[in-house]
Amino acid sequence: MANAFTGTVAMGNLVQTSYDRALEFALRAQPMFRQVADKRPVQQSMPGSSVVFELYQDLALATTPLNELVDPDAVAAGNPTQVTVTLNEYGNSILVSNKLDLFSFTDVTAGLVDQVAWNLVDSIDVVVRAVLDGGTNYIRDNGASGPVYNGAQTTVGTAAGDIFASTWVRLAVAKLRGNKVHPNKGSFFTAYAHPDVTHDLKAETGSAAWRDPHNYSAAENIWASEIGAYEGVVFIETPRSTIQVNAGAGGTVDVYNTLFTGQQALAEAVAEEFHTVRGPVVDKLTRFQPLGWYGVAGWNIYRQEALIRAESASSIGAN
């Protein structure tokens, strides 16, 4: 008679699949764009559905010498310009059942609270980014000899070879300074750029490129692969930067938005700060627990002069 083995088949009821009860979350990027909003109401008159900011206009220059015997005419002060920020409600919620809480092998409520909180910051960052992407000042190339500021170039004209380089940075800084914009990070302006864009900047060669001076005076930036401060700009690399998929030449080139910012580029008004909410249990058997987030706020570009959008392709882009 053959031997009978007592193994995993014979004792199959004792062999089960096991699970790691500690769940990981999806990959996430830190929120970036709301930090641009450094202009907020100072003396708001009352609560309202919108907040109007006003900016004085400077008087016209008086460069003509006065006549000793003539009383000069008085001039009228310019009418202040207005920027309106409209407030909106934003929020999201989920319902957690009591049965899920009782039957799940991990603390599912804690995990869902974390997801709700990240949904808050992710959602609002996209809302703010859309406002910044709507700035009126832009830099594009369109296959020209170099980047052009507020020229006839278009988004749809962005060619695959229109990749970001040091000349784009120098042009943006020159225009911000020419617009009398104050830096917003010490003596530096701030740029928000996609890693596909900064890859091209770091790969640029030549004596006027990013890499050459870092080879000799700041090699630690190369080791860490960080742009850092360069040409008057502190670079923040973020995958949250807008990619206009197939918006370039022939409908086959991805266009990347790089945002250069100075002080008071963006205004923010808040009626109720964003926060997570644990709603009341109101069903008959108290089985459903609402979790969500809520807030009331609005954003608008405050000084167009303090915001420039550079639209480029990338040599490592998907398209």
C-alpha positions in Angstrom: 0.0 0.0 0.0 1.4 3.4 -1.0 2.3 6.0 1.7 -0.4 8.6 2.5 1.0 12.1 2.9 -0.5 14.6 5.2 0.1 17.8 3.3 -1.5 21.0 2.1 -4.0 19.1 -0.1 -5.2 16.7 2.6 -5.3 19.4 5.2 -6.5 22.1 2.8 -9.0 23.6 5.3 -6.0 24.7 7.4 -4.1 26.4 4.6 -5.5 29.9 3.8 -4.5 33.0 2.0 -3.2 35.7 4.3 -3.4 39.5 3.9 -1.3 42.4 5.0 -3.7 44.4 7.1 -1.7 47.6 6.7 -2.9 49.2 3.4 -0.8 51.7 1.5 -2.3 54.7 -0.4 -1.9 55.7 -4.0 1.1 57.8 -5.0 0.5 61.4 -4.3 2.0 64.8 -5.2 2.1 67.6 -2.6 -0.3 70.5 -3.3 1.5 73.5 -4.6 -0.5 76.2 -6.3 -2.6 77.6 -3.5 0.7 78.9 -1.9 0.9 81.4 -4.8 -2.2 83.2 -3.3 -0.4 85.8 -1.2 -3.1 88.6 -1.6 -6.1 88.4 0.7 -8.7 90.8 2.0 -7.3 93.2 4.7 -10.4 95.2 5.6 -13.3 93.3 4.2 -16.5 95.4 4.6 -18.9 92.6 5.2 -19.6 89.0 4.2 -20.6 88.5 0.6 -20.7 86.2 -2.4 -17.7 88.0 -3.9 -14.9 90.3 -2.8 -13.8 93.3 -4.9 -10.2 94.3 -4.5 -9.2 97.8 -5.8 -5.8 99.1 -7.0 -4.8 102.7 -7.2 -3.4 104.0 -10.5 -0.3 106.1 -10.4 -0.5 109.7 -11.7 1.0 110.4 -15.1 4.6 111.6 -14.9 5.1 115.4 -14.6 8.3 116.1 -16.4 7.7 119.6 -17.8 9.3 122.5 -15.9 6.9 124.8 -14.1 6.4 128.4 -15.1 7.3 130.7 -12.3 4.3 132.9 -12.8 1.6 130.3 -13.8 -0.3 128.2 -11.3 -0.3 124.7 -12.9 -3.6 123.0 -13.5 -4.6 120.2 -11.2 -4.9 116.8 -12.6 -7.5 114.1 -11.9 -6.5 111.0 -10.1 -7.0 107.8 -12.1 -10.0 105.7 -11.4 -8.9 102.6 -9.3 -8.9 99.3 -11.2 -10.9 96.4 -9.7 -10.3 92.7 -9.3 -13.3 90.6 -8.3 -13.0 87.2 -6.5 -16.2 85.2 -6.7 -16.6 82.7 -3.8 -18.0 79.2 -4.4 -18.8 76.2 -2.3 -16.6 73.2 -2.8 -16.9 69.8 -1.2 -17.2 66.0 -1.6 -18.5 63.2 0.6 -18.8 59.4 0.9 -21.0 57.2 3.0 -19.4 54.4 5.1 -21.7 51.5 6.1 -21.6 50.1 9.6 -21.4 46.6 8.0 -18.2 47.5 6.2 -16.7 48.7 9.5 -17.6 45.5 11.3 -16.5 43.0 8.5 -13.3 44.6 7.2 -10.0 43.2 8.3 -8.4 46.7 8.7 -9.5 50.1 10.1 -11.3 51.1 7.0 -12.7 54.4 8.4 -9.2 55.7 9.1 -8.1 54.9 5.6 -11.2 56.6 4.1 -10.6 59.7 6.3 -7.1 60.0 4.8 -8.5 59.6 1.3 -11.1 62.3 1.9 -8.4 64.7 3.2 -6.3 64.1 0.1 -9.3 64.5 -2.1 -9.7 68.0 -0.6 -6.1 69.2 -1.3 -6.0 67.5 -4.7 -9.3 69.0 -5.8 -8.6 72.6 -4.6 -5.1 72.6 -6.0 -6.6 71.8 -9.5 -9.1 74.6 -9.0 -6.4 77.1 -8.2 -4.1 75.8 -11.0 -6.8 76.5 -13.5 -7.0 80.1 -12.4 -3.2 80.5 -12.8 -3.2 78.8 -16.2 -5.6 81.6 -17.3 -3.0 84.4 -17.1 -2.7 86.7 -20.1 1.1 86.8 -20.3 2.8 83.9 -22.1 6.1 82.8 -23.6 6.1 80.5 -26.6 8.5 79.5 -29.4 6.6 77.9 -32.3 9.8 76.8 -33.9 11.2 80.3 -33.9 14.8 81.2 -33.2 14.0 81.4 -29.5 11.2 82.0 -27.0 9.0 85.1 -27.5 7.0 87.0 -24.9 3.4 87.9 -25.8 4.0 87.4 -29.5 1.9 86.0 -32.3 2.8 82.4 -31.3 0.0 80.1 -30.3 -0.4 77.0 -28.2 -1.4 74.9 -31.3 1.8 76.1 -32.9 4.1 74.5 -30.3 6.4 72.2 -32.1 8.2 69.1 -30.7 11.5 70.9 -30.7 10.2 73.9 -28.6 11.8 72.5 -25.4 12.5 74.6 -22.3 16.0 76.1 -21.9 17.8 78.8 -20.0 16.8 81.5 -22.5 13.2 81.0 -21.4 14.1 81.6 -17.8 16.1 84.7 -18.6 13.3 86.1 -20.7 10.7 85.5 -18.0 12.8 87.2 -15.3 13.6 90.2 -17.6 9.8 90.7 -18.2 8.9 90.3 -14.6 11.5 92.8 -13.5 10.5 95.1 -16.4 6.9 94.9 -15.1 8.2 96.2 -11.7 7.1 92.9 -10.1 8.5 92.2 -6.6 10.1 88.7 -6.1 8.1 86.4 -3.9 10.9 84.2 -2.4 13.6 86.5 -1.0 15.2 88.1 -4.0 14.0 85.3 -6.3 10.8 84.8 -8.3 9.2 81.3 -8.2 8.5 78.9 -11.0 6.4 75.8 -11.0 7.5 73.3 -13.6 6.8 69.7 -14.6 9.8 67.3 -14.2 9.6 66.6 -17.9 10.4 70.3 -18.4 13.1 70.6 -15.9 14.7 67.5 -17.4 15.3 69.5 -20.6 16.7 72.4 -18.6 19.2 70.2 -16.8 20.2 68.4 -20.0 21.0 71.7 -21.8 24.7 72.1 -22.7 26.9 75.1 -23.2 28.5 77.8 -21.1 25.2 79.7 -20.7 23.3 76.5 -19.6 22.3 75.4 -16.1 24.8 72.5 -15.8 28.1 74.2 -16.5 28.2 76.5 -13.4 26.9 73.7 -11.2 29.7 71.4 -12.3 32.1 73.7 -10.5 30.3 75.7 -7.8 27.1 73.8 -6.8 27.6 70.2 -7.7 25.3 69.1 -4.9 22.4 70.3 -7.1 23.5 67.8 -9.8 23.8 64.9 -7.3 20.3 65.7 -6.0 19.0 66.5 -9.5 17.5 69.8 -8.2 17.3 73.0 -10.2 17.3 75.1 -7.1 17.8 78.8 -7.6 18.8 79.7 -11.2 18.8 82.9 -13.2 16.8 84.8 -10.6 14.2 82.0 -10.1 13.6 79.3 -7.5 12.2 76.3 -9.3 9.6 74.0 -7.8 9.3 70.7 -9.7 5.8 69.3 -9.5 3.9 66.7 -11.5 0.8 68.8 -10.8 1.8 71.3 -13.5 -0.7 71.3 -16.4 0.0 69.2 -19.5 -2.1 70.2 -22.4 -2.3 66.7 -24.1 -1.8 66.8 -27.9 -2.5 70.6 -27.9 0.6 71.4 -30.0 1.5 71.2 -33.6 -0.5 68.7 -35.6 -2.5 67.6 -32.6 0.4 65.3 -31.6 2.6 67.4 -29.3 2.0 67.7 -25.5 2.3 71.3 -24.3 3.6 71.9 -20.8 2.7 75.0 -18.7 5.5 76.4 -16.6 4.3 79.2 -14.3 6.6 82.1 -13.3 5.2 84.1 -10.4 6.0 87.2 -8.3 4.3 88.9 -5.4 0.5 89.3 -5.6 0.1 87.2 -8.7 -3.0 85.6 -7.1 -5.8 86.9 -4.8 -7.7 84.6 -2.5 -10.9 85.2 -0.5 -12.2 82.7 2.0 -15.6 82.6 3.7 -15.1 79.2 5.3 -11.7 77.5 5.4 -11.5 74.0 3.9 -11.9 71.2 6.4 -12.9 67.6 6.7 -16.5 66.9 8.0 -17.9 63.9 9.8 -21.6 64.2 9.1 -24.5 63.2 11.4 -25.9 59.7 11.3 -29.5 60.2 10.4 -30.7 56.9 9.0 -33.2 54.9 11.1 -30.8 52.2 12.2 -27.7 54.4 12.4 -25.8 52.3 9.9 -24.5 55.0 7.5 -21.6 57.4 8.5 -21.0 60.4 6.2 -17.4 61.5 5.7 -16.5 64.5 3.6 -14.8 67.8 3.2 -16.2 71.4 2.6 -15.1 75.0 2.2 -16.1 78.3 0.6 -13.5 80.3 -1.2 -12.5 81.9 -4.5 -9.4 82.9 -6.4 -8.6 85.4 -9.2 -5.4 86.8 -10.8 -4.6 90.0 -8.9 -1.7 91.4 -10.9 -1.4 90.0 -14.4 2.1 91.5 -14.5 3.3 89.1 -11.8 2.4 85.9 -13.7 3.9 84.5 -16.9 3.0 81.1 -18.4 5.7 79.5 -20.5 4.3 76.9 -22.9 6.9 74.4 -24.2 7.2 70.8 -25.4 9.4 68.2 -23.7 12.0 65.8 -25.2 10.7 63.1 -22.9 7.0 63.8 -23.1 4.5 61.1 -24.0 3.7 62.9 -27.2 
